[in-house]
Amino acid sequence: MSADTIYQQLRSHLAYLKLGAAADALAPALEAAEREKPGYTRFLHDLLQVEVNASEQRRLDGRMRFSRLPAHKTLEQFDFTAQPTLDRRLVEDLATLRFVEEKSNCLLIGPPGVGKTHLAIALGHRAVHAGYRVYYTTAADLVARTSRAAIDGRWANTMRFWAGPQVLIVDELGYLPMPAKPPAISSRSSAAATNTAASSSPPTEGSPTGVRSSKTPPSRPPSSTAYSTTPASSP
């Protein structure tokens, strides 16, 4: 059997096994092997690493699309000097995503324009890149979709959807008035949204932005952003 025939069969085998990235990388990998003479194990490792990287990127892209995060913001871009009373160490602790593993809820509280949404989106991106399923919504959209689901008889399906992400970001809490809801819908929404939360440091007195545990509900702030975490599942 000629070398060209073996090469074509090898590409076919890789394609059959749905290892498309490895199949595409096969020719340059063989050319590099001719020059560098790696061991068989090293050659196979490097070829499969191409497929692993491609698979991880596809999953990351899928999680990012699902998250509906409205912008690309990072913690490195956040101007802590503009909010000197913000506990930076607490934000850095949130960035470890320990609160997700502990299934804790988190509230970012403060007046408009102090960076709550920036922090929420940045933490959302951090969670997506760490392999968690994240979903971003506004409080108004969450209430509207849930209310429609109750009216249309899709309550159970909608609750399963909200419970699906490992990190649910609800932005603009208290920013806009919520539409009136029948008591039955309101009580069912509250029950479905309740989640056991571990305690975290409360906002610094006078701080424009704070982080508060859902165990100690604050008086209604001008606006806030909430994180709700659910039991971990495969991303």
Buried (B, 14 or more C-beta within 10 A) or exposed (E): EEEEEEEEEBBEEBEEEEBEBBBBBBEEBBEBBEEEEBEEEEBEEBBBEBBEEBBEEEEBEEBBEBBEBEEEBEBEEBEEEEBEEBBEEBBEBBBEBEBBEEBBBBBBBBEEEBBBBBBBBBBBBBBBEBBBBBBBBBBBBBBBBBBEBBEEEBBEEBBEBBBEBBBBBBBBBBBEEBEEBEEEBBEBBEEBBEBEBBEBEBBBEEBBBBBBBBEEEBEEBEBBBBBBBBEEEEB
